[in-house]
Amino acid sequence: MKLEVQPEEIPRVKFFRVSWKEKAAVVKRKSGMNIRLVVFKSPEAYDALQKFCEEHSVEVVKTRDYLIMEKWEKRDSSRVL
């Protein structure tokens, strides 16, 4: 399903964790239904969504669990085997 939403329609995007290591986000809209994004094949898609928010001055909200998961990812990526 394809839905186009203009940045002006988005007051905030909330990032959260849905399982042990799965990311999710909800795009809050001024009118209409919110858009829930849970299953992205590429984890970089959430980084792209966050970058979109920064470019268009959309508020970003991250839950405590999501922040912890980001911290784990940074720690794991910095380890060299």
Phi and psi restraints in degrees (range 20) as a CNS / XPLOR table:
assign (resid 1 and name C) (resid 2 and name N)
       (resid 2 and name CA) (resid 2 and name C) 1.0 -116.2 20.0 2
assign (resid 2 and name N) (resid 2 and name CA)
       (resid 2 and name C) (resid 3 and name N) 1.0 130.0 20.0 2
assign (resid 2 and name C) (resid 3 and name N)
       (resid 3 and name CA) (resid 3 and name C) 1.0 -137.2 20.0 2
assign (resid 3 and name N) (resid 3 and name CA)
       (resid 3 and name C) (resid 4 and name N) 1.0 125.7 20.0 2
assign (resid 3 and name C) (resid 4 and name N)
       (resid 4 and name CA) (resid 4 and name C) 1.0 -100.0 20.0 2
assign (resid 4 and name N) (resid 4 and name CA)
       (resid 4 and name C) (resid 5 and name N) 1.0 127.1 20.0 2
assign (resid 4 and name C) (resid 5 and name N)
       (resid 5 and name CA) (resid 5 and name C) 1.0 -126.6 20.0 2
assign (resid 5 and name N) (resid 5 and name CA)
       (resid 5 and name C) (resid 6 and name N) 1.0 131.0 20.0 2
assign (resid 5 and name C) (resid 6 and name N)
       (resid 6 and name CA) (resid 6 and name C) 1.0 -78.1 20.0 2
assign (resid 6 and name N) (resid 6 and name CA)
       (resid 6 and name C) (resid 7 and name N) 1.0 147.0 20.0 2
assign (resid 6 and name C) (resid 7 and name N)
       (resid 7 and name CA) (resid 7 and name C) 1.0 -56.3 20.0 2
assign (resid 7 and name N) (resid 7 and name CA)
       (resid 7 and name C) (resid 8 and name N) 1.0 -30.6 20.0 2
assign (resid 7 and name C) (resid 8 and name N)
       (resid 8 and name CA) (resid 8 and name C) 1.0 -65.4 20.0 2
assign (resid 8 and name N) (resid 8 and name CA)
       (resid 8 and name C) (resid 9 and name N) 1.0 -21.7 20.0 2
assign (resid 8 and name C) (resid 9 and name N)
       (resid 9 and name CA) (resid 9 and name C) 1.0 -84.1 20.0 2
assign (resid 9 and name N) (resid 9 and name CA)
       (resid 9 and name C) (resid 10 and name N) 1.0 -5.1 20.0 2
assign (resid 9 and name C) (resid 10 and name N)
       (resid 10 and name CA) (resid 10 and name C) 1.0 -112.7 20.0 2
assign (resid 10 and name N) (resid 10 and name CA)
       (resid 10 and name C) (resid 11 and name N) 1.0 105.7 20.0 2
assign (resid 10 and name C) (resid 11 and name N)
       (resid 11 and name CA) (resid 11 and name C) 1.0 -79.0 20.0 2
assign (resid 11 and name N) (resid 11 and name CA)
       (resid 11 and name C) (resid 12 and name N) 1.0 -30.9 20.0 2
assign (resid 11 and name C) (resid 12 and name N)
       (resid 12 and name CA) (resid 12 and name C) 1.0 -160.1 20.0 2
assign (resid 12 and name N) (resid 12 and name CA)
       (resid 12 and name C) (resid 13 and name N) 1.0 158.6 20.0 2
assign (resid 12 and name C) (resid 13 and name N)
       (resid 13 and name CA) (resid 13 and name C) 1.0 -126.1 20.0 2
assign (resid 13 and name N) (resid 13 and name CA)
       (resid 13 and name C) (resid 14 and name N) 1.0 129.2 20.0 2
assign (resid 13 and name C) (resid 14 and name N)
       (resid 14 and name CA) (resid 14 and name C) 1.0 -108.7 20.0 2
assign (resid 14 and name N) (resid 14 and name CA)
       (resid 14 and name C) (resid 15 and name N) 1.0 123.7 20.0 2
assign (resid 14 and name C) (resid 15 and name N)
       (resid 15 and name CA) (resid 15 and name C) 1.0 -100.1 20.0 2
assign (resid 15 and name N) (resid 15 and name CA)
       (resid 15 and name C) (resid 16 and name N) 1.0 137.4 20.0 2
assign (resid 15 and name C) (resid 16 and name N)
       (resid 16 and name CA) (resid 16 and name C) 1.0 -151.3 20.0 2
assign (resid 16 and name N) (resid 16 and name CA)
       (resid 16 and name C) (resid 17 and name N) 1.0 172.5 20.0 2
assign (resid 16 and name C) (resid 17 and name N)
       (resid 17 and name CA) (resid 17 and name C) 1.0 -103.9 20.0 2
assign (resid 17 and name N) (resid 17 and name CA)
       (resid 17 and name C) (resid 18 and name N) 1.0 139.4 20.0 2
assign (resid 17 and name C) (resid 18 and name N)
       (resid 18 and name CA) (resid 18 and name C) 1.0 -111.2 20.0 2
assign (resid 18 and name N) (resid 18 and name CA)
       (resid 18 and name C) (resid 19 and name N) 1.0 -24.5 20.0 2
assign (resid 18 and name C) (resid 19 and name N)
       (resid 19 and name CA) (resid 19 and name C) 1.0 -144.7 20.0 2
assign (resid 19 and name N) (resid 19 and name CA)
       (resid 19 and name C) (resid 20 and name N) 1.0 -163.1 20.0 2
assign (resid 19 and name C) (resid 20 and name N)
       (resid 20 and name CA) (resid 20 and name C) 1.0 -54.3 20.0 2
assign (resid 20 and name N) (resid 20 and name CA)
       (resid 20 and name C) (resid 21 and name N) 1.0 -46.9 20.0 2
assign (resid 20 and name C) (resid 21 and name N)
       (resid 21 and name CA) (resid 21 and name C) 1.0 -138.1 20.0 2
assign (resid 21 and name N) (resid 21 and name CA)
       (resid 21 and name C) (resid 22 and name N) 1.0 34.1 20.0 2
assign (resid 21 and name C) (resid 22 and name N)
       (resid 22 and name CA) (resid 22 and name C) 1.0 -110.4 20.0 2
assign (resid 22 and name N) (resid 22 and name CA)
       (resid 22 and name C) (resid 23 and name N) 1.0 133.6 20.0 2
assign (resid 22 and name C) (resid 23 and name N)
       (resid 23 and name CA) (resid 23 and name C) 1.0 -93.0 20.0 2
assign (resid 23 and name N) (resid 23 and name CA)
       (resid 23 and name C) (resid 24 and name N) 1.0 156.7 20.0 2
assign (resid 23 and name C) (resid 24 and name N)
       (resid 24 and name CA) (resid 24 and name C) 1.0 -152.3 20.0 2
assign (resid 24 and name N) (resid 24 and name CA)
       (resid 24 and name C) (resid 25 and name N) 1.0 164.9 20.0 2
assign (resid 24 and name C) (resid 25 and name N)
       (resid 25 and name CA) (resid 25 and name C) 1.0 -150.5 20.0 2
assign (resid 25 and name N) (resid 25 and name CA)
       (resid 25 and name C) (resid 26 and name N) 1.0 151.9 20.0 2
assign (resid 25 and name C) (resid 26 and name N)
       (resid 26 and name CA) (resid 26 and name C) 1.0 -123.2 20.0 2
assign (resid 26 and name N) (resid 26 and name CA)
       (resid 26 and name C) (resid 27 and name N) 1.0 124.3 20.0 2
assign (resid 26 and name C) (resid 27 and name N)
       (resid 27 and name CA) (resid 27 and name C) 1.0 -91.5 20.0 2
assign (resid 27 and name N) (resid 27 and name CA)
       (resid 27 and name C) (resid 28 and name N) 1.0 109.5 20.0 2
assign (resid 27 and name C) (resid 28 and name N)
       (resid 28 and name CA) (resid 28 and name C) 1.0 -79.9 20.0 2
assign (resid 28 and name N) (resid 28 and name CA)
       (resid 28 and name C) (resid 29 and name N) 1.0 134.0 20.0 2
assign (resid 28 and name C) (resid 29 and name N)
       (resid 29 and name CA) (resid 29 and name C) 1.0 -113.8 20.0 2
assign (resid 29 and name N) (resid 29 and name CA)
       (resid 29 and name C) (resid 30 and name N) 1.0 150.6 20.0 2
assign (resid 29 and name C) (resid 30 and name N)
       (resid 30 and name CA) (resid 30 and name C) 1.0 -65.8 20.0 2
assign (resid 30 and name N) (resid 30 and name CA)
       (resid 30 and name C) (resid 31 and name N) 1.0 -38.9 20.0 2
assign (resid 30 and name C) (resid 31 and name N)
       (resid 31 and name CA) (resid 31 and name C) 1.0 -140.0 20.0 2
assign (resid 31 and name N) (resid 31 and name CA)
       (resid 31 and name C) (resid 32 and name N) 1.0 150.0 20.0 2
assign (resid 31 and name C) (resid 32 and name N)
       (resid 32 and name CA) (resid 32 and name C) 1.0 91.1 20.0 2
assign (resid 32 and name N) (resid 32 and name CA)
       (resid 32 and name C) (resid 33 and name N) 1.0 -177.0 20.0 2
assign (resid 32 and name C) (resid 33 and name N)
       (resid 33 and name CA) (resid 33 and name C) 1.0 -79.0 20.0 2
assign (resid 33 and name N) (resid 33 and name CA)
       (resid 33 and name C) (resid 34 and name N) 1.0 146.6 20.0 2
assign (resid 33 and name C) (resid 34 and name N)
       (resid 34 and name CA) (resid 34 and name C) 1.0 -69.9 20.0 2
assign (resid 34 and name N) (resid 34 and name CA)
       (resid 34 and name C) (resid 35 and name N) 1.0 157.8 20.0 2
assign (resid 34 and name C) (resid 35 and name N)
       (resid 35 and name CA) (resid 35 and name C) 1.0 -111.7 20.0 2
assign (resid 35 and name N) (resid 35 and name CA)
       (resid 35 and name C) (resid 36 and name N) 1.0 119.3 20.0 2
assign (resid 35 and name C) (resid 36 and name N)
       (resid 36 and name CA) (resid 36 and name C) 1.0 -98.1 20.0 2
assign (resid 36 and name N) (resid 36 and name CA)
       (resid 36 and name C) (resid 37 and name N) 1.0 124.8 20.0 2
assign (resid 36 and name C) (resid 37 and name N)
       (resid 37 and name CA) (resid 37 and name C) 1.0 -115.6 20.0 2
assign (resid 37 and name N) (resid 37 and name CA)
       (resid 37 and name C) (resid 38 and name N) 1.0 109.7 20.0 2
assign (resid 37 and name C) (resid 38 and name N)
       (resid 38 and name CA) (resid 38 and name C) 1.0 -117.8 20.0 2
assign (resid 38 and name N) (resid 38 and name CA)
       (resid 38 and name C) (resid 39 and name N) 1.0 -45.3 20.0 2
assign (resid 38 and name C) (resid 39 and name N)
       (resid 39 and name CA) (resid 39 and name C) 1.0 -111.1 20.0 2
assign (resid 39 and name N) (resid 39 and name CA)
       (resid 39 and name C) (resid 40 and name N) 1.0 88.0 20.0 2
assign (resid 39 and name C) (resid 40 and name N)
       (resid 40 and name CA) (resid 40 and name C) 1.0 -96.6 20.0 2
assign (resid 40 and name N) (resid 40 and name CA)
       (resid 40 and name C) (resid 41 and name N) 1.0 135.1 20.0 2
assign (resid 40 and name C) (resid 41 and name N)
       (resid 41 and name CA) (resid 41 and name C) 1.0 -69.0 20.0 2
assign (resid 41 and name N) (resid 41 and name CA)
       (resid 41 and name C) (resid 42 and name N) 1.0 -29.5 20.0 2
assign (resid 41 and name C) (resid 42 and name N)
       (resid 42 and name CA) (resid 42 and name C) 1.0 -109.8 20.0 2
assign (resid 42 and name N) (resid 42 and name CA)
       (resid 42 and name C) (resid 43 and name N) 1.0 122.6 20.0 2
assign (resid 42 and name C) (resid 43 and name N)
       (resid 43 and name CA) (resid 43 and name C) 1.0 -64.1 20.0 2
assign (resid 43 and name N) (resid 43 and name CA)
       (resid 43 and name C) (resid 44 and name N) 1.0 -20.8 20.0 2
assign (resid 43 and name C) (resid 44 and name N)
       (resid 44 and name CA) (resid 44 and name C) 1.0 -68.4 20.0 2
assign (resid 44 and name N) (resid 44 and name CA)
       (resid 44 and name C) (resid 45 and name N) 1.0 -15.6 20.0 2
assign (resid 44 and name C) (resid 45 and name N)
       (resid 45 and name CA) (resid 45 and name C) 1.0 -62.0 20.0 2
assign (resid 45 and name N) (resid 45 and name CA)
       (resid 45 and name C) (resid 46 and name N) 1.0 -34.6 20.0 2
assign (resid 45 and name C) (resid 46 and name N)
       (resid 46 and name CA) (resid 46 and name C) 1.0 -69.5 20.0 2
assign (resid 46 and name N) (resid 46 and name CA)
       (resid 46 and name C) (resid 47 and name N) 1.0 -35.0 20.0 2
assign (resid 46 and name C) (resid 47 and name N)
       (resid 47 and name CA) (resid 47 and name C) 1.0 -64.5 20.0 2
assign (resid 47 and name N) (resid 47 and name CA)
       (resid 47 and name C) (resid 48 and name N) 1.0 -40.4 20.0 2
assign (resid 47 and name C) (resid 48 and name N)
       (resid 48 and name CA) (resid 48 and name C) 1.0 -65.0 20.0 2
assign (resid 48 and name N) (resid 48 and name CA)
       (resid 48 and name C) (resid 49 and name N) 1.0 -39.3 20.0 2
assign (resid 48 and name C) (resid 49 and name N)
       (resid 49 and name CA) (resid 49 and name C) 1.0 -64.8 20.0 2
assign (resid 49 and name N) (resid 49 and name CA)
       (resid 49 and name C) (resid 50 and name N) 1.0 -40.5 20.0 2
assign (resid 49 and name C) (resid 50 and name N)
       (resid 50 and name CA) (resid 50 and name C) 1.0 -65.3 20.0 2
assign (resid 50 and name N) (resid 50 and name CA)
       (resid 50 and name C) (resid 51 and name N) 1.0 -40.5 20.0 2
assign (resid 50 and name C) (resid 51 and name N)
       (resid 51 and name CA) (resid 51 and name C) 1.0 -63.4 20.0 2
assign (resid 51 and name N) (resid 51 and name CA)
       (resid 51 and name C) (resid 52 and name N) 1.0 -41.2 20.0 2
assign (resid 51 and name C) (resid 52 and name N)
       (resid 52 and name CA) (resid 52 and name C) 1.0 -56.8 20.0 2
assign (resid 52 and name N) (resid 52 and name CA)
       (resid 52 and name C) (resid 53 and name N) 1.0 -44.3 20.0 2
assign (resid 52 and name C) (resid 53 and name N)
       (resid 53 and name CA) (resid 53 and name C) 1.0 -61.9 20.0 2
assign (resid 53 and name N) (resid 53 and name CA)
       (resid 53 and name C) (resid 54 and name N) 1.0 -41.9 20.0 2
assign (resid 53 and name C) (resid 54 and name N)
       (resid 54 and name CA) (resid 54 and name C) 1.0 -64.2 20.0 2
assign (resid 54 and name N) (resid 54 and name CA)
       (resid 54 and name C) (resid 55 and name N) 1.0 -42.9 20.0 2
assign (resid 54 and name C) (resid 55 and name N)
       (resid 55 and name CA) (resid 55 and name C) 1.0 -66.5 20.0 2
assign (resid 55 and name N) (resid 55 and name CA)
       (resid 55 and name C) (resid 56 and name N) 1.0 -31.5 20.0 2
assign (resid 55 and name C) (resid 56 and name N)
       (resid 56 and name CA) (resid 56 and name C) 1.0 -109.1 20.0 2
assign (resid 56 and name N) (resid 56 and name CA)
       (resid 56 and name C) (resid 57 and name N) 1.0 14.8 20.0 2
assign (resid 56 and name C) (resid 57 and name N)
       (resid 57 and name CA) (resid 57 and name C) 1.0 54.5 20.0 2
assign (resid 57 and name N) (resid 57 and name CA)
       (resid 57 and name C) (resid 58 and name N) 1.0 43.9 20.0 2
assign (resid 57 and name C) (resid 58 and name N)
       (resid 58 and name CA) (resid 58 and name C) 1.0 -95.2 20.0 2
assign (resid 58 and name N) (resid 58 and name CA)
       (resid 58 and name C) (resid 59 and name N) 1.0 133.2 20.0 2
assign (resid 58 and name C) (resid 59 and name N)
       (resid 59 and name CA) (resid 59 and name C) 1.0 -63.3 20.0 2
assign (resid 59 and name N) (resid 59 and name CA)
       (resid 59 and name C) (resid 60 and name N) 1.0 135.9 20.0 2
assign (resid 59 and name C) (resid 60 and name N)
       (resid 60 and name CA) (resid 60 and name C) 1.0 -112.4 20.0 2
assign (resid 60 and name N) (resid 60 and name CA)
       (resid 60 and name C) (resid 61 and name N) 1.0 127.1 20.0 2
assign (resid 60 and name C) (resid 61 and name N)
       (resid 61 and name CA) (resid 61 and name C) 1.0 -119.0 20.0 2
assign (resid 61 and name N) (resid 61 and name CA)
       (resid 61 and name C) (resid 62 and name N) 1.0 129.3 20.0 2
assign (resid 61 and name C) (resid 62 and name N)
       (resid 62 and name CA) (resid 62 and name C) 1.0 -123.1 20.0 2
assign (resid 62 and name N) (resid 62 and name CA)
       (resid 62 and name C) (resid 63 and name N) 1.0 132.1 20.0 2
assign (resid 62 and name C) (resid 63 and name N)
       (resid 63 and name CA) (resid 63 and name C) 1.0 -72.7 20.0 2
assign (resid 63 and name N) (resid 63 and name CA)
       (resid 63 and name C) (resid 64 and name N) 1.0 163.5 20.0 2
assign (resid 63 and name C) (resid 64 and name N)
       (resid 64 and name CA) (resid 64 and name C) 1.0 -58.8 20.0 2
assign (resid 64 and name N) (resid 64 and name CA)
       (resid 64 and name C) (resid 65 and name N) 1.0 -43.6 20.0 2
assign (resid 64 and name C) (resid 65 and name N)
       (resid 65 and name CA) (resid 65 and name C) 1.0 -61.8 20.0 2
assign (resid 65 and name N) (resid 65 and name CA)
       (resid 65 and name C) (resid 66 and name N) 1.0 -38.7 20.0 2
assign (resid 65 and name C) (resid 66 and name N)
       (resid 66 and name CA) (resid 66 and name C) 1.0 -64.7 20.0 2
assign (resid 66 and name N) (resid 66 and name CA)
       (resid 66 and name C) (resid 67 and name N) 1.0 -42.5 20.0 2
assign (resid 66 and name C) (resid 67 and name N)
       (resid 67 and name CA) (resid 67 and name C) 1.0 -62.4 20.0 2
assign (resid 67 and name N) (resid 67 and name CA)
       (resid 67 and name C) (resid 68 and name N) 1.0 -39.4 20.0 2
assign (resid 67 and name C) (resid 68 and name N)
       (resid 68 and name CA) (resid 68 and name C) 1.0 -63.8 20.0 2
assign (resid 68 and name N) (resid 68 and name CA)
       (resid 68 and name C) (resid 69 and name N) 1.0 -42.7 20.0 2
assign (resid 68 and name C) (resid 69 and name N)
       (resid 69 and name CA) (resid 69 and name C) 1.0 -63.3 20.0 2
assign (resid 69 and name N) (resid 69 and name CA)
       (resid 69 and name C) (resid 70 and name N) 1.0 -40.0 20.0 2
assign (resid 69 and name C) (resid 70 and name N)
       (resid 70 and name CA) (resid 70 and name C) 1.0 -62.0 20.0 2
assign (resid 70 and name N) (resid 70 and name CA)
       (resid 70 and name C) (resid 71 and name N) 1.0 -39.3 20.0 2
assign (resid 70 and name C) (resid 71 and name N)
       (resid 71 and name CA) (resid 71 and name C) 1.0 -63.1 20.0 2
assign (resid 71 and name N) (resid 71 and name CA)
       (resid 71 and name C) (resid 72 and name N) 1.0 -42.9 20.0 2
assign (resid 71 and name C) (resid 72 and name N)
       (resid 72 and name CA) (resid 72 and name C) 1.0 -60.8 20.0 2
assign (resid 72 and name N) (resid 72 and name CA)
       (resid 72 and name C) (resid 73 and name N) 1.0 -43.7 20.0 2
assign (resid 72 and name C) (resid 73 and name N)
       (resid 73 and name CA) (resid 73 and name C) 1.0 -61.7 20.0 2
assign (resid 73 and name N) (resid 73 and name CA)
       (resid 73 and name C) (resid 74 and name N) 1.0 -42.4 20.0 2
assign (resid 73 and name C) (resid 74 and name N)
       (resid 74 and name CA) (resid 74 and name C) 1.0 -63.1 20.0 2
assign (resid 74 and name N) (resid 74 and name CA)
       (resid 74 and name C) (resid 75 and name N) 1.0 -42.8 20.0 2
assign (resid 74 and name C) (resid 75 and name N)
       (resid 75 and name CA) (resid 75 and name C) 1.0 -63.6 20.0 2
assign (resid 75 and name N) (resid 75 and name CA)
       (resid 75 and name C) (resid 76 and name N) 1.0 -45.4 20.0 2
assign (resid 75 and name C) (resid 76 and name N)
       (resid 76 and name CA) (resid 76 and name C) 1.0 -66.6 20.0 2
assign (resid 76 and name N) (resid 76 and name CA)
       (resid 76 and name C) (resid 77 and name N) 1.0 -37.0 20.0 2
assign (resid 76 and name C) (resid 77 and name N)
       (resid 77 and name CA) (resid 77 and name C) 1.0 -74.1 20.0 2
assign (resid 77 and name N) (resid 77 and name CA)
       (resid 77 and name C) (resid 78 and name N) 1.0 -22.7 20.0 2
assign (resid 77 and name C) (resid 78 and name N)
       (resid 78 and name CA) (resid 78 and name C) 1.0 -84.0 20.0 2
assign (resid 78 and name N) (resid 78 and name CA)
       (resid 78 and name C) (resid 79 and name N) 1.0 -14.0 20.0 2
assign (resid 78 and name C) (resid 79 and name N)
       (resid 79 and name CA) (resid 79 and name C) 1.0 -75.0 20.0 2
assign (resid 79 and name N) (resid 79 and name CA)
       (resid 79 and name C) (resid 80 and name N) 1.0 138.4 20.0 2
assign (resid 79 and name C) (resid 80 and name N)
       (resid 80 and name CA) (resid 80 and name C) 1.0 -112.9 20.0 2
assign (resid 80 and name N) (resid 80 and name CA)
       (resid 80 and name C) (resid 81 and name N) 1.0 128.0 20.0 2
